[in-house]
Amino acid sequence: ITCENILNLVIGTFGVDMKSINSKSRKREIVLARQAAMHLCKKFTTQSVSRIGMVVGGRDHATVLHALKNVDDLLTTDADFKRKYESVESELQSNS
């Protein structure tokens, strides 16, 4: 499993495109997809937070750390986000 595989799954599940994920956009649906991708990269790969940031739109490590914390919070408070996240997660688990 690579970060690129994860990004492609997230794009399909969250309904955004690669250009949006890598953009500087702060639209909620794009931010959530981007943060989910970062969280899943951290969970399913051995990449450093700096490397994950570079793959996901050239972000720095602090942005990735913020995303990791934010996703943990969202998984307990946002049912729609959790459903999409777990959909990608289960697909990754079945492929690993």
C-alpha positions in Angstrom: 0.0 0.0 0.0 1.4 3.4 -1.0 0.3 6.9 -0.2 -0.6 7.2 -3.9 -3.0 4.2 -3.7 -4.6 5.7 -0.6 -5.0 9.1 -2.3 -6.8 7.4 -5.2 -9.2 5.6 -2.9 -9.9 8.7 -0.9 -10.6 10.7 -4.1 -13.2 8.1 -5.2 -14.8 7.8 -1.8 -14.9 11.5 -0.9 -15.9 12.7 -4.4 -13.0 15.2 -4.9 -10.3 15.2 -7.5 -6.5 15.0 -7.2 -6.1 18.6 -8.3 -8.3 19.7 -5.4 -6.6 17.5 -2.8 -3.2 19.0 -3.8 -4.5 22.6 -3.9 -4.5 25.2 -1.2 -8.3 25.1 -1.0 -9.9 25.3 2.4 -13.4 24.1 1.3 -14.6 21.8 3.9 -15.1 18.7 1.7 -11.6 19.1 0.2 -10.0 19.6 3.6 -11.7 16.5 5.1 -10.6 14.4 2.1 -7.1 15.7 2.4 -6.9 15.1 6.1 -8.4 11.6 5.8 -5.7 10.8 3.2 -3.0 12.0 5.5 -4.4 10.0 8.4 -4.7 6.8 6.3 -1.2 7.2 4.9 0.2 7.4 8.5 -1.9 4.3 9.5 -1.1 2.1 6.5 2.4 3.1 5.5 5.7 3.6 7.2 6.2 7.0 5.7 7.3 9.9 7.9 4.9 12.8 8.5 7.2 15.0 6.4 7.0 12.6 3.5 3.2 12.3 3.8 3.0 16.1 3.7 5.1 16.2 0.5 2.9 13.6 -1.2 -0.4 15.3 -0.2 0.1 18.7 -1.8 3.5 19.7 -0.4 2.3 20.3 3.1 4.7 20.5 6.0 4.9 18.1 8.9 3.0 20.3 11.3 0.0 20.3 8.9 0.0 16.5 8.8 0.2 16.4 12.7 -2.8 18.7 12.8 -4.7 16.5 10.3 -4.0 13.4 12.4 -5.5 15.0 15.5 -8.4 16.5 13.6 -9.3 13.1 12.0 -9.3 11.4 15.4 -11.8 14.1 16.6 -13.9 13.8 13.5 -14.2 10.0 13.8 -16.0 10.5 17.1 -18.2 13.5 16.1 -19.0 13.3 12.3 -21.0 10.2 11.2 -20.8 10.9 7.5 -17.0 11.5 7.6 -16.6 8.3 9.7 -18.6 6.3 7.2 -16.4 7.5 4.2 -13.2 7.0 6.2 -14.1 3.5 7.3 -15.1 2.6 3.7 -11.6 3.5 2.5 -10.0 1.9 5.5 -11.8 -1.4 5.0 -10.8 -1.5 1.3 -7.1 -0.9 2.3 -7.3 -3.7 4.9 -8.7 -6.1 2.4 -5.9 -5.3 0.0 -3.1 -5.6 2.5 
